[in-house]
C-alpha cells in the first residue's frame, strides 16, 4: 500500500502538466454542467419533488436499501469467474466481501474504475495473493466492467426512436454509442492487435486470455448492468407505475457511458441530467425523474458506501488489536 502511494506521488511530481490538464478538464466539465443544469432544472418544481419522495412508504425505503445492496453484489460474479479460471486459496466469502467493498467504494470514488481496482489490490494483497496475481486480476477485470456496456450499446441501436429524441439536445449521442459498441469488439480481439508493443504489454500483464474467459466476462458484465438497470426501473415505477423497463435500460446505459467519459467522480451531474432527461422521454414528469434519480443515488451509491466503510472498520479492528 505504501509503495502504491509512493509511486502515485512520484508520478504526480514527474508529470505536473497532467495534473493541470485534469484540473482544466474538471473546470470545463463543471462549466458545461452548470450551464446544462441551469437550463434543465429551471422547469423543475423541487417542492413537488420533495413531496413525491416523502410519499414513499417506509417499508419501500427498507426494500430499496436492501435491493441496492443486493444489486451491488452482482459485481462479485466478475471475481468468481476469474478465480474459476485461476484457482486460488481464497474462500468464497473473501472473494465476495472484497468484490462487494471494492464496488461500493468505486461507485463513489469511481476514477474510471480505478477506485475499485485499488481496493481490490489492497484487500486481495492482505488476503495473501501475490503482487503478480493481483495485477493480472485487475488488468483483466478493469476492461471487463465496460464490456457489458458495449454489448448493450448494440441493443440501443434498436431503440433509435428514443435516441432520436435526445439527439437535438445531445448531438454527440450516436458517437458515444459507436465508441462503446466498438469497444466490445476491441475487447474480444485484443490479443490479435498487430501493434507489437501493445500486444507485448497485454501478454506481460496477463490480459491476453482465452476467448471463453472473455465471453464469460461479457456475459457477467451485461447481466450486472441489466441488474442495475432493473433496480433503477424498480425505483422509477414507485413514482410512475407505467414506466417501461426497455427505455430505462436504453437511457441508463447511455447515461452511464456519458458519466464514464466525464471527468467527474461517479459521473456526478452528467449521468444525473442525462438520466432525468431520458426518464422524461420515457413518460415521467420532471419532478418524478428528479426524485427517482436522487433515490437511486442514495440507495445504490451512498448507503452501500457507508456499509463498505463499516465493514472496512470492522475488519481493521482485529488487526490493530
FENFEN-V191494 format. One line per field, one symbol per residue. psi: psi as a letter, one per 40 degrees, with the letter a starting at -180 (. if undefined). burial: # if it has 16 or more other C-alpha atoms within 10 Angstrom, else .. Layout:
psi: ???
burial: ???
//
This chain:
psi: ddddddddddddddgdddddddddddddddddddddddddedehgdddddddddehiddddddddddddddddddeddddddedegiieiiddddddddddddddddddcfeedddddddddddddeeiiddddddddddddeddeddddddddddddfddddddedddgeeddddddddddddddddfdeehehdddddddddeedhaiddddddddddddddddddddddddddeedgeehiddddddddddddddddeieihffhdddddddddddddeeiidddddddddddddeddddddddddddddddddddd.
burial: .........................#..##..#..#.......#....#..##..........##.#################...........###################.##########....#...#########################....##..#......##.##..#####..##.##.......#..#..####....##.#########################..#.################.#####################.##########.###.#######..#.............
//
